[in-house]
Each structure stands twice: as C-alpha cells, then as structure tokens.
Amino acid sequence: MSELIVIRHGETAWSRTGQHAGRTDLPLTEAGQEAARALAPRLAGREFAAVYSSPLTRAVRTAELAGLSGAEPDADLIEWDYGRFEGLTAEQILELKPGWELWRDGVAGGEDLGQVAKRVDAFLGRVRPLLDTGDVAVIAHGHLSRILTARWLGLDPSAARQFGHPHPGTINTLGYEHGAPVVLGWNVP
C-alpha cells in the first residue's frame, strides 16, 4: 500500500526558540538546511505520485534540499494562523492567559482548530485518490502535521494533542494496515 510521507520543515530561528510561527515566512537556519539535506538519502530512490508543500519559504526550501524539487505549493498546508499569538512562546501566552492550552482554547485573533481541520480535510480529500497510484510526500509544519495525522486517522482534530510535536526536519509516515489508516512512523530523523 502507498504511504503519505509527512515531512516537517527544517529548523528556523523561531522553531529553535519555541515561538509560534504560523504565517511569518521565516528562512531555515544553517542547522535547518543541514537537516533538510540529511533527508535526501532517505528519500532517494523513492518514486512519488505527487509532492506537495506549504507555500512558506521554510517548507519550500526543505523540499528542495531534501531532493523533492518541484513540490507543488498548496495553501491548505500553510501552518495554523496564530493571530495575536504569532511569535510568542507557550510560556509567554500562559502569562497572558493562565491555564491556556492550544488544543482546547485555540488562539486569539487567528484561525480556530475547526478552520485548520477544514483545510486539512480538503487537502486529504484531494490526496487520498493519488495514493492509489503511489506514495505522496508533504512538506509542512508542526501543528499542521499533527492535525493532518488526526484527520488521516478519522479522529477529532483536537486529538492532535496526542501526537508528539514533530521535530524540524523529521519524517512522519501515514499509511494503511488491513485497509485502515494508521501511523507507520513518527518523528523519524
């Protein structure tokens, strides 16, 4: 059976410091570029029916360095719009909103979880038929990848909290077992 290969972009300055980077278009750090290049041998020789990327620079550049040039930008893969929480760490948000929890409380002035899930569902609706013809690679973002995984499994988008945050420059593999959607690998460098 074909697999959906979900790659988190390489490290940025904000991913290193734990800042929420939704729509801010950040470049990869040198370490992020190295991690993206390190993915290339693991992806080499694999034929993909399609390759999609968030249109943000950090995802597009990760695709290029990983040997997946020509990835088709897809706006549904852009990271969660964090609104007024953009650029803040979880600790800073907790100072503003004690007891805050992203998956329960969402963000101020940005997208709600349902809106992100709707984008992910639209993307999966377009991609699932392609998996009949081969593997598909996706280069995206941390929270988006978690929501995509929850929806792949048919779970409520809030179940994304159950998946550890994908580290920058790692591969998460989704597929099928006995016809049912499963997680085949998570946070693999």
C-alpha positions, 0 to 999 in steps of 0.5 A: 500500500502507498504511504503519505510521507509527512515531512516537517520543515527544517529548523528556523530561528523561531522553531529553535526558540519555541515561538509560534510561527504560523504565517511569518515566512521565516528562512531555515537556519544553517542547522535547518538546511543541514537537516533538510539535506540529511533527508535526501538519502532517505528519500532517494530512490523513492518514486512519488505520485505527487509532492506537495508543500506549504507555500512558506519559504521554510517548507519550500526550501526543505523540499528542495534540499531534501531532493523533492524539487518541484513540490507543488505549493498548496495553501491548505498546508500553510501552518495554523494562523496564530493571530495575536499569538504569532511569535510568542512562546507557550510560556509567554501566552500562559502569562497572558492567559493562565491555564491556556492550552492550544488544543482546547482554547485555540488562539486569539485573533487567528484561525480556530482548530475547526478552520485548520481541520477544514483545510486539512480535510480538503487537502486529504480529500484531494490526496487520498485518490493519488495514493492509489497510484503511489506514495505522496510526500508533504512538506509542512509544519508542526501543528499542521502535521499533527492535525493532518495525522488526526484527520488521516486517522478519522479522529477529532482534530483536537486529538492532535494533542496526542501526537508528539510535536514533530521535530524540524526536519523529521519524517512522519509516515501515514499509511494503511494496515488491513485497509485502515489508516494508521501511523507507520512512523513518527518523528523519524530523523 
